[in-house]
Amino acid sequence: MDWQTPGGQTVQNLLRPLLDQPRLGLVTDMDGTISPIVTDPDAAQVTPRARALLNALRAHLALVAVISGRAAADVRERVGVPGLVVAGNHGLEFWANGAAHLAPEAAAYRPALEAARDALRAALLPGMQVEDKGATLSVHYRRAPDPAAAASAFEPVAQAVAGAHGLRLFHGRMIFELRPPLDIDKGAAFRRLVHDYALNGAIYLGDDTTDADALRAARDLRAAGTCYALALGVESGDTPPSVLAASDVLLPGVAGVEDFLAWLLNALSASST
């Protein structure tokens, strides 16, 4: 196991109790976790190995879910695992009964998002693009000639647009995000899944700033004795400090996530025989 534990505990001591939980769930981010980060967000693809492992784990787990900043329909199509539970837009929407369902309190912000989208597009720098995800907006700058310079120059614009339209500005890996001012994030979505599926154990995997909310929620649930939940951060060359600080275990990139999923599948298969 090429996995690190920032807190100093051994990986085995952290992971072993998972296998004893009668209702164990796995919740993962998509981009940067089971899908490599790419320059064009529309080109992102879940790796075949990750897809196959997630599909196989469904037979052994009470829940296999993805929480993503992408729209729920987009995630469902890209992951391509039957029966997968999907929360999109950082938990602002869930896929159920063949359709994406937006949190009712988020629907009122659609006009503000549309106005903000148009204002952002009018101010974009070369190489930047605005992605309208229905419940949120993302401004991607990875393809800018100088991403760091583009981010520095555009941040005041994004902040001003967010403030003018009553939205909140968030930062991710090479993106700005504008969201409704609601207390709904990946952490809240993770807690909801733990509750709704009556999980005794749970795993969250994620790599970005927005995943830190869910990673912290996992640790809080474990500390409270509510659920034996583990926070597995995915490490890369530009892992946000918040992810490093909130993780129980650090996995080396998408390949490390695949290796963990394979370990979990083998362990659960052995324990069921």
Protein Blocks (a to p, Z undefined) as FASTA:
>chain_A
ZZdcfkopafklmmmmmmmpmbdcddddfehploccdfblmlgccdfklmmmmmmmmmmp
cbdcdddfbdfklmmmmnopghiacdeehhpacceehiacddfklmmmmmmmmmmmmmmm
mmpcehiacddehjaccddfklgmblmlmmmmmmmmmmmmmmmnopacdddehiacdddd
ddbdfklmmmmmmmmnopabdcdddfbfklmmmmmmmmmmmmnomaccdddddddfklcf
klmmmpmbdcehjklmmmmmmmmmmmmmmmmZZ
